[in-house]
Amino acid sequence: MTKRKHKREKAQLFQALTRQSQSAVTHTESPVPASVLATSPTLATLPESNELPKMKKFRFQLMHEWILRRLPKGRVADVGGGKGLLAFLLQQSGWDATVIDPVEQALPSKYKDLTLNRRVKIAATDTIPRLTQPFAPELADSFDLLVSMHAHGCNIQLIDVAAASGKKVVLLPCCIIDEPLLPAPGQHWMACLVEYALAKNLVVEPFRLNFRGQNIGLYIHSE
Ligand SMILES: C[S@@+](CC[C@H](N)C(=O)[O-])C[C@H]1O[C@@H](n2cnc3c(N)ncnc32)[C@H](O)[C@@H]1O
């Protein structure tokens, strides 16, 4: 084999391995396997999943209901909030809500109200305050609660914020994108986040929303 061919083959092998390792860790929208839950004392406390069919698209409504049930009203940032439906629903419930997301996006024009069981229009004039920039720890200062659903590049930063400032954080993690650390080989991203938070002496309360797929949220706080 010529030196050049050997070099090319080595580069191809490296690329294939990189792709393989990335695909193994980045796709976490499917449910967290029972084996992962069983080996984490924190996650093992979760009840069985009570997933309702076709609810995944209503995850904002389900998270909104969970927050209203569990947390006192205050100033909330929806980090990586996308179009801002969760922030909008919280605003409607009397929260002071802001979206932090580097991509400017308009609110959806309608959503389903699960309590009334009907579609509700969002007026074109309705707005949510937005900070159009990537999340950075100093942005957390103006909020009591930071929520992050399927957000990119924020999960580890938000745990760091909870540890440094005592802010409450709610994560519903999904893919691993732009995070400063990756799980150890064979470790699930959910278990990695739980371990990371516990190592910072934070309290981690896992909970489930009843939709199919990765429906586990982590409520992370300091007391
Ligand atoms: C998969 S979307 C999730 C949107 C919404 N939260 C949801 O559950 O559908 C990821 C969002 O994270 C935003 N994002 C990417 N990098 C970010 C960063 N560094 N800080 C905050 N948001 C970020 C993207 O613009 C995008 O809106």
The ligand as an SDF file (V2000), in Angstrom:
LIG
                    3D

 27 29  0  0  0  0  0  0  0  0999 V2000
  -34.8110   21.8770   18.7390 C   0  0  0  0  0  0  0  0  0  0  0  0
  -35.1400   23.5810   18.9670 S   0  0  0  0  0  0  0  0  0  0  0  0
  -36.1980   23.5370   20.4040 C   0  0  0  0  0  0  0  0  0  0  0  0
  -37.2040   24.6270   20.3720 C   0  0  0  0  0  0  0  0  0  0  0  0
  -38.2950   24.4860   21.4390 C   0  0  0  0  0  0  0  0  0  0  0  0
  -37.7790   24.6670   22.7740 N   0  0  0  0  0  0  0  0  0  0  0  0
  -38.9700   23.1450   21.3230 C   0  0  0  0  0  0  0  0  0  0  0  0
  -39.0400   22.4130   22.3130 O   0  0  0  0  0  0  0  0  0  0  0  0
  -39.4600   22.8420   20.2120 O   0  0  0  0  0  0  0  0  0  0  0  0
  -33.6350   24.1660   19.6250 C   0  0  0  0  0  0  0  0  0  0  0  0
  -33.6320   25.6600   19.8510 C   0  0  0  0  0  0  0  0  0  0  0  0
  -32.4220   26.0110   20.5040 O   0  0  0  0  0  0  0  0  0  0  0  0
  -31.9930   27.2510   19.9540 C   0  0  0  0  0  0  0  0  0  0  0  0
  -30.5690   27.4080   20.2680 N   0  0  0  0  0  0  0  0  0  0  0  0
  -29.5050   26.9670   19.5640 C   0  0  0  0  0  0  0  0  0  0  0  0
  -28.3620   27.3270   20.1750 N   0  0  0  0  0  0  0  0  0  0  0  0
  -28.7280   28.0190   21.2960 C   0  0  0  0  0  0  0  0  0  0  0  0
  -28.0150   28.6800   22.3370 C   0  0  0  0  0  0  0  0  0  0  0  0
  -26.6810   28.6670   22.3610 N   0  0  0  0  0  0  0  0  0  0  0  0
  -28.7160   29.3120   23.2920 N   0  0  0  0  0  0  0  0  0  0  0  0
  -30.0760   29.3150   23.2820 C   0  0  0  0  0  0  0  0  0  0  0  0
  -30.8020   28.7010   22.3240 N   0  0  0  0  0  0  0  0  0  0  0  0
  -30.1420   28.0580   21.3590 C   0  0  0  0  0  0  0  0  0  0  0  0
  -32.3360   27.1200   18.4900 C   0  0  0  0  0  0  0  0  0  0  0  0
  -32.3750   28.3810   17.8360 O   0  0  0  0  0  0  0  0  0  0  0  0
  -33.6820   26.4360   18.5630 C   0  0  0  0  0  0  0  0  0  0  0  0
  -34.7410   27.3680   18.5860 O   0  0  0  0  0  0  0  0  0  0  0  0
  1  2  1  0
  2  3  1  0
  2 10  1  0
  3  4  1  0
  4  5  1  0
  5  6  1  0
  5  7  1  0
  7  8  2  0
  7  9  1  0
 10 11  1  0
 11 12  1  0
 11 26  1  0
 12 13  1  0
 13 14  1  0
 13 24  1  0
 14 15  1  0
 14 23  1  0
 15 16  2  0
 16 17  1  0
 17 18  1  0
 17 23  2  0
 18 19  1  0
 18 20  2  0
 20 21  1  0
 21 22  2  0
 22 23  1  0
 24 25  1  0
 24 26  1  0
 26 27  1  0
M  CHG  2   2   1   9  -1
M  END
$$$$
